[in-house]
Amino acid sequence: MNFLLCVQLIVLSVVASQAFLCKEASLSCPVITRNHRRLKGFTLKTFHSASLLSCSLQCQRNPRCISTNFRKISKTEGTCELNDRGVFPLEEGKELEYDEEAIYTQLYKKK
């Protein structure tokens, strides 16, 4: 085996293993983020949140949560929406809509 192939295999195995190392109390799971986008129609809970990070942690702790919409209201406060659906993998009828102030995130959760 050549050196480049060995390096690629090592990197691939590390990345693949991350999906199985997700911890509920942290954001060690892979995250998909889309700025200026939100998922509409699948909100299960809305609340004030200090940051995108705290919003995402609440999602990770909720077994029904698949994704979040976060909007910054001020320097110290925002609105977090926990969604019970995600858009990845892409499926018809689950498109993200444009929202200048929103940030969409979807967490990979091993079931």
Secondary structure, 3 states (H helix, E strand, C coil): CCHHHHHHHHHHHHHHHHCCCCCCCCCCCCEEEEEEEECCCCEEEEEEECCHHHHHHHHHHCCCCCEEEEEECCCCCEEEEEECCCCCCCCCCCCCEEEEEEEEEEECCCC
